[in-house]
Amino acid sequence: MICCTRRWTTLGLILMVPRTGFSCGSIEVLDAWIREPPPVVGVAAGYFTLKNNGSTSAVIERIESSCCAEVAMHQVLGVRDQKHMTPMPKLLIPPNKIASFTPGNAHLMLVSPTEPLLRGQSVELSFICSDGTSLQADFAVVYGQ
């Protein structure tokens, strides 16, 4: 889980650090899944864990997929019943650390799927890194969770 303070600290660090020295070559995508949305809903949520096994930080600039019009990273800020969702422009993963996107916390929004996302399917998403490299990962579409 990414806590609110950490998120803002991470975002602040992203804005302050130069674009050099970041690589996605050591990033590992774990537990990647998309919750199957109801048929009439034009958005789905995705969850995963990123593990940086490298000795340098990695910055995820954006996530793309042909499955939908847009893939956006979001974070949930606030406490108790005063929570709200806000876009996450970038994600910094320090060396030997993880970033988890879990229900009720940070998550992906897959907007306007080009075809229905049905349980049992696999959807490929591309993590685009600040060094220009990309990392592809298959996300399983599951019911519930």
N, C-alpha and C positions, 0 to 999 in steps of 0.2 A: 504494500500500500504506500502511496506517495502522500505524505501529509501536506497540509496547506502551506506551512512555513517553508518546507523543503521545496515545494513547487515554486514559490515566489523567489526563493533564493536561487534556485536553478535557472529560472527565467532571467533573473538579474545577471547571473554569471554569463549566460549566453550573450546578452547584450554588451558585456564588457570585454569579452575575450576575442582575440583576433581569429580569423577564419582558418588559419594554418594550424597543422598539428592534430587535426581531427580525422579519424578514419573509421569506416564501418567494417573494415576487414575482420575485426575480432568480435563482432556482434553476433549473438545467437538469439533466435526467436523461439520461445518456448510457450507451450499451452495456448496456441492461437485458435480462437473460435469466434464465431458470429452467432448471436442469438437469432433464431428464425423469427422474422417479424410476421405479424398477422397479414393476411393477403391485401387488405385495404390501406396499409400503412406504407408511406413512401420513404421510410428511413429504417435502417437497422443499426444495431450496436455491435462493436467488435471489441474483443479483449485479448490480452496477451501479456507475456513477460519478455523484456529484452535484457539480456545479460551481456555485459561488456567484459570479455575475457582478456582484453588487451592492456597495454601499459600506458595508453593515451586515451583521452576522452573521445567520445563520439557524439556528433550532433545530428539528429534526425531533422531535416529541413521540412519534409512533407512526406505524405504517403499517397500513392496513386494506385488505381486499379481500373481495368476496363469494365468491371462489374457495375459501376455506378457513375453518376455525373461528378460526384465529389467524395473524397474521403477526408475527414477533418478530425484532428486530435482535440479532445475537450478535457477539461479538468473540472472538478466539482469543488467549489469554495464555500466556506461558511461553516456554521456549527448547528447541530440539532435540526430544527425545523426551518432554519434560515439559510439553507443551501441554495446555490445557483450554479448553473453550468456556464462556463466561459471558454472560448477557443484557446488553444495552446499553440502559439505560433511555431515553436521549435521545442525539441526535447534534447537536453544534455544528459549524457550518461557517463559519469566519471569512470576511470579505470577500475576494474574488478568490482563493479557495482551492478545493481539491477534496477529496472524501472518496471513496475507492474501496473497494468491497466485492468481494473477489476470492476464488477458491477457496483454501482453506487459511488464510484470514485472516477479516476481518469478512465477514458474510454474513447473508442473511435466512433464517429458517426458516418455511416455509409449512406449517402443521400441519393435519392432517385435511382434505385437499382434499374439496370437496363432489362433485366429479366427477374422473375420472382426468385428470391433466395430461399431454397427449400432444404430441410434437414437431409443430411446424407451427401449434400454437395460439398465441393471444395472450391474455395475462391482464392485466387492468387492476388496478393497485395505486394507492392514494391515500396520499400523504405528508401527514400532518397536522402543521401547524406551530404553534409556540407562540403566534403571533398570531391563531390561529383559522382561518387560510386553509388551503387544501389544494392539492395539485398532483397531477394524475393522470398516470400513465405506463403505457404498454403494455410488458409483458415478453414476449419471444418464448420459447416453450418449445423447447428444443433438445436433441439427443441428445449425450451426452458432453461434450466441452470440458474 
